[in-house]
């Protein structure tokens, strides 16, 4: 639920600011304990702020460690800042150790904050800053306001700070959310706003976790289901307690730690099988349950079996117009057309250390609902890796839907991704169309070249990933979706963020795990890769091999197009190969040989029968044989010999050498006349 719906717009401060009431007995005790801790830590009351900037590597490492927190908190921070804009304040997100990770604020106050080192990268734990809202909220694991002279260090007494800890889905403190402002701009409702925002972050994190568990949403009043204050408890299909949000803990009257000893049966007085029966008709209709403490609550549930739940024999139900609704969609043979031997991460492990490391990381997070971002040059096999991730997951029998964000015209990508209803725009298909995201429901959505997604659509995609709902163009209601997201790009997204071309919050939502595929020229398993690609091209055909000279030639090339270029090259060679089934230089495309020659200034393809002393391996033109002859001279002599043999017929000489006629014409000018006689 949006913050603005639960609390009114935070008023801009004009005139005399509100003054905080005297702290109650509990808050006074908390502040007293914090001050005693500050003394124990050796913090000086008159200590100057530490302006030391963290190293880029240190900050980057901290952001990587807290990516899960940031990707869920960033959108809510923006909404929260919208409520406090123009109040001489700022919103801060910190790690569980008190390090500031991200901040948003009014320009005038950001300058003031920098004077007290309230900037990303600085440590605001009690050990370094004494009593302050961030450090004390972390120490006490509860929300608190520290105002003016309640700060331990005198340098911070011009501030008023309201902070709430943020708990992860497993009940551990993962960070804090803080609003800090000028002490003259204190407002009594700030802490409530921060608390609610922190709880919203927790619920968003919770919603994306435990994808295969039984999730129960409950509240004593049915109108509060689906709101910020609903309780959410998660159980295994057997009824074992897994986790619960703070509202659920409050309603059940038990802490997260105490709940670990319980089951669904002990908390709700019936076996979990009865819950399945209760919601067998419709999970969307609230039902009443009695809790162990005698309180009756209204419930909804989300039940997601641990494995693929659709039986392959069940035929998909089609809507009019041929569209299959996500609720009825099952896997079909056409949804996994990848050849069996190309389908797994194991198949892609061909001996290169970098690839092996990537695969080991991916195996650890398969089926953990962690988004994957694949980096690498164009053609390095990012699409193959995405397909392998899908095929090794529990979603393998469900759809794998790939979207190339660079290949779809900007004017159509919104409709392609999100779908549209009939009449949504001029020229739309009569009965509308289901978008790619909905097509991927239950399976994997692969967003290739995500760096090319228009910025105005990035916010919509972020909403889909956060809320697991899609709003098709022209539709009156959202469509719920369950997808695992894998994205890929060859661009530097961090640089795009700094230029304002890519949303930072979307970036941290997409890169749960970042892996980088090496370029083909960097791989140590080149020969294995070539043979595997060749084998895939020869399926059902006679076995074809590559001559050792050509393998050496291929290994020396820089492969700007990577695997895609290699695949296309070998596909052409397979068609051109002779009956002996061996790929030689004469079967390689002319433009490839020309480029190889120009790049390395070396002989092109030289048949061993023509000149035994001229190796096919790449060498610099100034390199000499043991007898002092330059390779360039050998090249010209061989070309002259071919021209003499074929009586000056350039086409015949070019074919014999495996080069284009243009190469002969270009090199012919370098030939001394006596060589042609």
C-alpha positions in Angstrom: 0.0 0.0 0.0 1.5 3.4 -0.9 2.7 5.4 2.1 0.7 8.4 0.9 -2.5 6.4 1.4 -1.7 5.5 5.0 -0.3 8.9 6.2 -1.1 12.3 4.8 1.4 14.5 3.0 4.2 15.4 5.4 3.7 19.2 5.9 6.3 21.7 4.8 7.7 23.5 7.8 6.7 27.1 8.0 6.8 29.3 11.0 7.6 27.8 14.4 8.5 24.1 14.3 6.8 21.6 16.5 8.8 20.7 19.6 9.3 17.1 20.8 7.5 16.1 24.0 9.7 15.0 26.9 10.8 11.4 26.2 8.7 8.8 28.0 10.3 6.5 30.6 11.2 3.8 28.1 12.8 6.2 25.7 14.7 7.9 28.5 16.1 4.4 29.6 17.1 3.6 26.0 19.0 6.9 25.6 20.6 6.4 29.0 21.9 3.0 28.0 23.1 4.4 24.7 25.1 7.1 26.4 26.7 4.6 28.7 27.7 2.5 25.7 29.1 5.6 24.0 31.3 6.2 27.0 32.5 2.6 27.0 33.4 2.9 23.3 35.5 5.9 24.1 33.6 8.3 21.9 34.5 11.9 22.7 31.6 14.4 23.1 33.6 17.1 21.3 35.0 14.8 18.6 35.2 16.3 15.2 33.2 14.6 12.3 35.3 12.2 10.3 35.3 13.5 6.7 37.4 10.6 5.3 35.8 9.3 2.1 35.6 5.6 1.7 37.5 4.0 -1.2 35.5 3.2 -4.3 36.2 -0.4 -3.8 35.0 -0.3 -0.2 31.8 1.4 -1.1 31.2 -1.0 -4.1 31.8 -4.0 -1.8 29.3 -2.6 0.7 26.7 -2.1 -2.0 27.2 -5.6 -3.3 26.8 -7.1 0.2 23.6 -5.1 0.7 22.1 -5.5 -2.8 19.0 -7.4 -1.6 18.2 -4.6 0.9 18.9 -1.8 -1.5 16.8 -3.2 -4.4 13.7 -3.4 -2.1 14.4 -0.2 -0.2 15.2 2.3 -3.0 11.7 2.6 -4.5 10.2 3.1 -1.0 12.9 5.7 -0.2 11.8 7.7 -3.2 8.2 7.6 -2.1 9.2 8.5 1.5 11.2 11.4 0.2 8.2 12.6 -1.7 6.4 12.9 1.6 9.1 15.0 3.3 10.4 17.1 0.4 11.1 20.8 1.2 11.3 20.2 4.9 15.1 20.6 5.2 15.4 16.8 5.6 16.9 13.7 4.0 16.2 10.0 3.8 19.0 7.6 4.6 19.5 3.8 4.2 22.2 2.1 6.2 23.6 -1.4 6.5 23.2 -3.5 9.6 26.6 -2.2 10.7 25.5 1.5 10.5 27.2 2.4 7.2 25.2 4.9 5.1 24.5 3.2 1.7 22.2 5.7 0.0 20.6 9.1 0.7 18.0 11.4 -0.8 17.4 14.9 0.4 16.8 18.6 -0.1 19.9 20.2 -1.6 20.2 22.8 1.2 20.2 20.1 3.8 22.5 17.7 1.9 25.2 20.4 2.2 24.6 20.7 5.9 24.7 16.9 6.3 28.0 16.7 4.5 29.5 19.0 7.2 28.7 16.3 9.8 29.8 13.4 7.5 26.2 12.2 7.1 27.0 10.9 3.6 27.2 7.5 1.9 30.1 5.4 3.1 30.4 6.8 6.6 29.8 4.8 9.7 27.0 6.0 12.0 27.1 3.1 14.6 27.3 4.0 18.3 30.9 2.9 18.3 31.9 5.8 16.1 29.2 8.5 16.6 27.9 7.7 20.1 24.1 8.0 20.7 22.3 8.8 17.5 19.2 7.4 15.9 20.9 5.1 13.4 23.4 3.5 15.8 20.9 3.3 18.7 18.1 1.8 16.6 20.6 -0.9 15.6 21.8 -1.5 19.1 18.2 -1.7 20.6 16.6 -3.2 17.4 13.7 -0.7 17.8 12.6 2.5 16.2 13.7 5.7 17.9 13.9 9.5 17.5 17.1 11.2 18.8 16.6 15.0 18.8 19.0 17.9 19.2 21.1 17.6 22.4 20.1 14.0 22.9 22.9 13.2 20.5 26.1 12.2 22.3 28.4 14.2 20.1 28.0 18.0 20.2 28.7 18.2 16.4 25.4 16.3 15.8 23.2 18.2 18.1 21.8 20.5 15.3 20.1 17.4 13.9 16.8 15.6 14.6 16.8 12.0 13.5 14.1 9.3 13.4 15.2 5.8 12.5 13.7 2.3 12.3 15.6 -1.0 12.0 14.7 -3.1 9.0 14.3 -6.9 9.5 15.0 -9.4 6.7 12.6 -12.2 6.0 14.4 -14.4 8.5 13.9 -12.0 11.4 17.5 -10.6 11.4 18.3 -6.9 11.3 19.5 -6.1 7.8 19.8 -2.3 8.0 18.0 0.9 9.0 15.8 3.6 7.4 16.3 7.1 8.8 14.9 10.6 8.2 17.3 13.3 9.4 16.6 17.0 9.4 17.4 20.3 11.0 16.5 20.2 14.7 14.3 23.2 14.2 12.2 21.3 11.7 11.2 18.5 14.1 7.8 17.0 13.4 6.1 14.6 15.7 4.8 12.3 13.0 8.2 11.6 11.4 8.9 8.4 13.4 5.5 6.9 12.5 6.2 7.6 8.8 9.6 6.0 9.0 8.3 3.0 10.9 5.6 2.4 8.2 8.1 2.8 5.4 10.5 0.3 7.0 7.6 -2.2 7.4 6.7 -1.7 3.7 10.3 -2.5 2.8 10.1 -5.6 5.0 6.9 -6.7 3.3 8.4 -6.2 -0.1 11.4 -8.3 0.8 9.1 -10.9 2.3 6.9 -11.1 -0.8 9.9 -12.0 -3.0 11.2 -14.7 -0.7 10.1 -18.3 -0.1 8.5 -18.8 -3.6 7.7 -22.4 -3.0 6.3 -22.2 0.5 2.7 -21.9 1.8 2.1 -18.2 2.6 -0.7 -17.2 4.9 -2.0 -13.5 4.9 -4.2 -12.7 7.9 -5.7 -10.0 10.1 -8.6 -9.8 12.5 -10.4 -7.4 10.1 -10.9 -8.5 6.5 -10.5 -5.0 5.1 -6.9 -5.0 6.2 -5.9 -8.0 4.2 -3.6 -6.8 1.4 -2.5 -3.7 3.3 0.6 -2.8 5.1 -0.6 -4.1 8.5 -1.6 -7.6 7.4 0.3 -10.5 9.0 2.2 -12.8 6.7 3.4 -16.2 7.9 5.2 -18.8 5.8 5.1 -22.5 6.3 6.6 -25.5 4.4 4.1 -27.8 2.6 4.4 -30.1 5.6 3.4 -27.3 8.0 6.7 -26.4 9.5 7.1 -22.7 10.4 9.6 -20.8 8.2 9.1 -17.1 8.9 6.7 -14.3 9.7 6.7 -10.6 9.3 6.4 -8.2 12.3 2.7 -7.8 12.0 2.2 -11.6 12.1 4.5 -11.8 15.1 2.4 -9.1 16.9 -0.9 -10.8 16.1 0.4 -14.3 17.1 1.9 -12.8 20.3 5.3 -14.6 19.7 8.7 -13.4 18.6 10.4 -14.7 15.5 12.6 -16.8 17.6 9.8 -18.3 19.6 7.8 -19.1 16.5 10.6 -21.4 15.3 9.3 -24.1 17.8 5.9 -24.0 16.2 4.0 -25.5 13.3 0.9 -24.4 11.4 -1.1 -26.9 13.5 0.1 -25.5 16.8 -0.6 -21.9 15.8 -4.0 -22.4 14.0 -5.3 -25.5 15.7 -5.8 -27.6 12.6 -3.5 -29.6 10.2 -2.1 -27.8 7.2 -4.0 -30.3 5.0 -7.2 -28.7 6.2 -5.9 -25.4 5.0 -5.4 -26.8 1.5 -9.0 -28.1 1.6 -10.4 -24.8 2.9 -8.9 -22.9 0.0 -9.3 -25.6 -2.7 -12.1 -23.6 -4.3 -10.6 -20.1 -4.4 -7.6 -18.8 -2.6 -8.8 -15.2 -3.2 -11.9 -15.5 -0.9 -11.0 -14.7 2.7 -11.8 -17.5 5.2 -11.8 -17.4 9.0 -9.3 -19.3 11.2 -8.8 -19.4 15.0 -5.3 -18.8 16.3 -3.7 -20.5 19.3 -4.4 -17.5 21.5 -8.2 -17.6 20.9 -8.2 -14.7 18.4 -10.2 -15.2 15.2 -8.6 -13.9 12.0 -9.5 -13.6 8.3 -7.1 -15.3 6.0 -6.0 -15.6 2.4 -3.3 -18.0 1.3 -0.8 -18.6 -1.5 0.1 -22.2 -2.0 3.0 -22.9 -4.4 4.1 -26.6 -4.6 7.8 -27.2 -4.5 8.1 -28.6 -8.0 6.4 -27.9 -11.4 2.8 -28.2 -10.6 1.3 -28.7 -14.1 1.1 -32.2 -15.4 2.4 -32.4 -19.0 -0.7 -34.3 -20.1 -2.9 -31.3 -19.3 -3.7 -29.3 -22.4 -3.5 -25.5 -22.1 -6.9 -23.8 -22.2 -7.0 -21.2 -24.9 -8.9 -18.0 -24.9 -10.7 -16.7 -27.9 -8.0 -15.4 -30.3 -5.5 -18.1 -29.4 -4.1 -16.5 -26.1 -3.4 -18.9 -23.2 -4.3 -17.4 -19.8 -1.4 -17.7 -17.3 -3.6 -19.5 -14.8 -4.2 -22.4 -17.3 -0.8 -22.4 -18.9 1.3 -25.6 -18.7 4.6 -26.5 -20.3 4.4 -27.8 -23.8 7.1 -29.5 -25.8 7.5 -26.3 -27.9 8.5 -24.3 -24.8 11.9 -26.1 -24.4 13.2 -26.7 -27.9 16.8 -26.6 -26.8 18.6 -29.8 -27.7 19.2 -32.0 -24.6 23.0 -31.8 -24.7 22.8 -28.0 -24.9 20.4 -27.6 -22.1 22.4 -27.7 -18.9 25.0 -25.7 -17.0 27.1 -28.9 -17.0 27.2 -28.9 -20.8 28.6 -25.4 -20.8 31.4 -26.3 -18.5 34.1 -27.1 -21.0 37.3 -26.6 -19.0 37.8 -22.9 -18.8 38.4 -21.7 -15.2 36.4 -18.5 -15.6 33.4 -20.4 -17.0 33.7 -23.0 -14.2 33.6 -20.2 -11.6 30.4 -18.7 -13.2 28.7 -22.1 -13.3 29.6 -22.9 -9.6 28.0 -19.6 -8.5 24.9 -20.2 -10.6 24.3 -23.7 -9.2 24.2 -22.2 -5.7 21.4 -19.8 -6.5 19.2 -21.9 -8.8 15.6 -22.0 -7.5 16.4 -19.4 -4.8 14.4 -16.7 -6.6 17.5 -14.5 -7.0 17.7 -12.5 -10.2 20.8 -13.0 -12.4 22.5 -10.4 -14.5 24.9 -11.8 -17.2 27.6 -9.4 -18.4 29.8 -10.0 -21.4 30.6 -8.9 -25.0 28.1 -9.4 -27.8 28.0 -13.1 -28.9 29.6 -14.6 -25.7 26.7 -17.0 -25.2 24.6 -15.0 -22.7 21.4 -16.4 -24.2 22.7 -20.0 -23.9 23.6 -19.5 -20.3 20.2 -18.0 -19.5 18.5 -21.1 -21.2 20.8 -23.4 -19.1 19.8 -21.7 -15.9 16.2 -22.2 -16.7 16.6 -25.8 -17.8 18.5 -26.7 -14.6 15.7 -25.1 -12.4 12.4 -26.4 -11.1 10.8 -24.2 -13.7 12.3 -26.2 -16.6 8.9 -27.5 -17.8 7.4 -24.0 -17.8 8.0 -21.3 -20.4 11.4 -19.7 -21.1 10.6 -16.4 -22.8 13.4 -14.3 -24.2 13.1 -10.6 -25.1 15.8 -8.7 -26.9 15.3 -5.1 -25.7 17.6 -3.8 -28.5 15.8 -5.5 -31.4 12.3 -4.3 -30.6 11.4 -0.8 -31.8 11.1 1.6 -28.9 7.5 2.4 -30.0 6.5 -1.3 -29.6 8.6 -2.6 -26.7 6.0 -1.5 -24.1 3.2 -3.5 -25.9 5.6 -6.5 -26.4 6.5 -6.6 -22.7 3.3 -5.8 -21.0 0.7 -6.7 -23.5 -2.4 -4.8 -24.4 -6.2 -5.0 -24.4 -8.4 -4.6 -27.4 -8.5 -1.0 -28.7 -5.5 0.0 -26.5 -4.0 1.9 -29.5 -4.4 2.3 -33.2 -3.3 -0.7 -35.2 -3.5 -3.1 -32.2 -4.6 -6.6 -32.8 -8.3 -6.9 -32.5 -8.5 -9.1 -29.5 -5.4 -7.7 -27.7 -2.2 -9.6 -27.0 -0.6 -11.2 -23.9 2.8 -9.6 -23.2 6.0 -11.4 -22.9 6.1 -11.0 -19.1 2.7 -12.8 -18.8 3.8 -15.4 -21.3 6.7 -16.2 -18.9 4.3 -16.8 -15.9 5.6 -19.8 -13.9 8.8 -19.8 -15.8 11.8 -17.6 -16.7 11.9 -14.2 -18.3 15.2 -13.5 -20.1 15.7 -9.8 -20.8 18.6 -9.6 -23.3 20.4 -6.3 -23.8 18.6 -4.8 -20.8 20.8 -1.7 -21.2 18.8 -0.7 -24.3 15.5 -0.6 -22.5 14.0 2.9 -22.8 14.2 4.7 -19.4 10.4 5.5 -19.3 9.7 1.7 -19.3 12.3 1.0 -16.6 9.9 2.3 -13.9 7.1 0.0 -15.1 9.5 -3.0 -15.1 10.6 -2.2 -11.6 7.0 -2.2 -10.5 6.4 -5.6 -12.0 9.4 -7.0 -10.3 8.5 -5.5 -7.0 4.8 -6.3 -7.0 4.7 -9.4 -9.2 1.9 -7.8 -11.2 1.6 -6.6 -14.8 -0.8 -3.9 -16.0 -1.4 -4.4 -19.8 -2.0 -1.3 -21.9 -5.7 -0.4 -21.7 -6.5 -3.0 -19.0 -8.6 -2.2 -16.0 -6.9 -4.6 -13.7 -3.5 -6.1 -13.0 -2.4 -9.6 -13.9 -0.4 -11.5 -11.3 2.8 -13.1 -12.6 5.4 -15.5 -11.1 8.6 -15.2 -13.0 12.3 -15.7 -12.4 14.3 -12.9 -14.1 17.6 -13.3 -15.9 18.9 -10.3 -17.8 22.0 -9.7 -19.9 23.9 -6.7 -21.3 27.2 -5.9 -23.0 27.0 -2.3 -21.7 28.5 -0.8 -18.6 25.3 -0.2 -16.6 27.1 1.7 -13.8 28.3 4.3 -16.3 24.8 4.5 -17.7 23.5 5.2 -14.2 25.9 8.0 -13.7 24.7 9.6 -17.0 21.1 9.2 -15.9 20.4 6.7 -18.6 19.5 3.7 -16.4 17.6 3.6 -13.1 19.8 2.7 -10.2 16.9 1.1 -8.2 16.1 -1.1 -11.2 19.8 -2.1 -11.5 20.0 -3.3 -7.9 16.7 -5.1 -8.4 18.0 -7.0 -11.4 21.5 -7.9 -10.3 21.0 -10.3 -7.4 23.9 -12.3 -8.8 26.2 -10.8 -11.4 28.3 -13.1 -13.6 30.6 -12.2 -16.4 31.2 -14.4 -19.5 34.7 -14.1 -20.9 35.3 -13.3 -24.5 36.1 -16.2 -26.8 39.7 -15.0 -27.2 40.2 -15.1 -23.4 39.1 -18.7 -23.0 41.5 -21.6 -22.4 39.1 -24.2 -23.8 38.9 -22.8 -27.3 39.4 -26.2 -29.1 36.8 -27.9 -26.9 34.3 -25.1 -27.7 35.0 -25.4 -31.5 34.4 -29.1 -31.4 31.2 -28.8 -29.5 29.8 -26.1 -31.8 30.8 -28.3 -34.8 29.1 -31.3 -33.3 25.9 -29.4 -32.7 26.0 -28.3 -36.4 26.5 -31.8 -37.6 23.7 -33.5 -35.8 22.2 -36.1 -38.1 24.9 -35.5 -40.7 28.1 -37.3 -41.4 30.9 -36.6 -38.9 33.0 -33.6 -39.9 36.4 -32.7 -38.4 38.8 -29.7 -38.6 42.3 -30.0 -39.9 45.0 -29.1 -37.4 46.2 -26.2 -39.5 42.7 -24.6 -39.6 42.3 -25.2 -35.8 45.6 -23.3 -35.3 44.4 -20.6 -37.6 41.1 -20.3 -35.7 42.8 -20.2 -32.4 45.0 -17.3 -33.4 42.0 -15.1 -34.4 40.6 -12.4 -32.1 36.9 -13.2 -32.6 35.2 -9.9 -32.2 31.8 -11.6 -32.7 32.7 -14.3 -30.2 30.6 -17.6 -30.1 28.0 -16.2 -32.5 30.7 -15.4 -35.1 32.4 -18.9 -34.6 29.0 -20.6 -35.0 28.3 -18.8 -38.3 31.7 -19.4 -39.6 31.6 -23.2 -38.9 28.0 -23.4 -40.3 29.3 -22.1 -43.6 32.4 -24.4 -43.5 30.2 -27.5 -42.9 28.2 -26.7 -46.0 31.4 -26.1 -48.1 33.3 -29.2 -46.9 34.4 -31.9 -49.3 33.5 -35.5 -49.2 36.5 -36.3 -47.0 34.7 -34.5 -44.2 37.7 -32.4 -43.2 37.4 -28.6 -42.9 40.4 -26.9 -44.6 41.3 -23.3 -45.2 39.6 -23.4 -48.6 36.3 -24.0 -46.9 36.4 -20.9 -44.8 34.7 -17.7 -46.0 36.8 -15.3 -48.0 36.0 -12.2 -45.9 37.2 -14.1 -42.8 40.5 -15.0 -44.4 41.0 -11.5 -45.7 40.3 -10.0 -42.2 42.7 -12.5 -40.7 45.4 -11.6 -43.2 44.9 -7.8 -42.7 44.8 -8.1 -38.9 47.9 -10.1 -38.7 49.7 -9.2 -41.9 50.4 -12.8 -42.5 50.0 -15.4 -45.3 46.4 -16.4 -45.8 45.7 -20.1 -46.5 48.6 -21.9 -48.0 48.2 -25.4 -49.1 51.0 -27.7 -47.8 51.4 -29.3 -51.3 52.2 -25.8 -52.7 54.7 -24.7 -50.1 55.7 -26.9 -47.3 57.8 -24.3 -45.5 55.0 -21.8 -45.1 53.1 -22.5 -41.9 49.4 -21.5 -41.6 49.9 -20.3 -38.0 49.6 -16.5 -37.6 52.9 -14.6 -37.5 54.1 -11.0 -37.8 55.1 -10.1 -41.3 58.6 -9.2 -40.1 59.1 -12.7 -38.6 61.7 -14.7 -40.4 62.3 -18.4 -40.9 65.6 -19.9 -39.9 67.0 -19.3 -43.3 66.2 -15.5 -43.1 63.2 -15.5 -45.4 60.3 -13.2 -44.3 56.8 -14.7 -44.2 55.6 -11.8 -46.4 58.0 -12.9 -49.1 56.8 -16.5 -48.8 53.2 -15.2 -49.3 54.1 -13.3 -52.5 56.1 -16.2 -53.9 53.2 -18.6 -53.3 50.8 -16.2 -54.9 53.1 -15.8 -57.9 53.5 -19.6 -58.2 49.7 -20.0 -58.2 49.3 -17.4 -60.9 51.9 -19.1 -63.1 50.3 -22.5 -62.6 46.9 -21.1 -63.6 48.4 -19.0 -66.5 47.4 -15.7 -64.9 43.8 -16.7 -64.1 43.2 -14.7 -61.0 39.9 -16.6 -60.1 41.6 -20.0 -60.4 44.6 -18.8 -58.3 42.4 -17.3 -55.7 40.3 -20.5 -55.4 43.5 -22.6 -55.1 44.8 -20.3 -52.3 41.4 -20.1 -50.6 41.3 -16.3 -50.8 39.2 -13.8 -52.7 40.1 -12.3 -56.1 40.3 -8.9 -54.5 43.1 -10.2 -52.3 45.0 -11.4 -55.3 44.5 -8.0 -57.1 45.7 -6.1 -54.0 48.8 -8.2 -53.5 49.6 -8.5 -57.2 50.8 -4.9 -57.2 53.5 -6.0 -54.8 54.8 -8.7 -57.0 58.1 -8.1 -59.0 57.5 -8.7 -62.7 60.1 -11.4 -62.8 58.1 -13.5 -60.3 55.2 -13.8 -62.8 57.4 -15.1 -65.6 
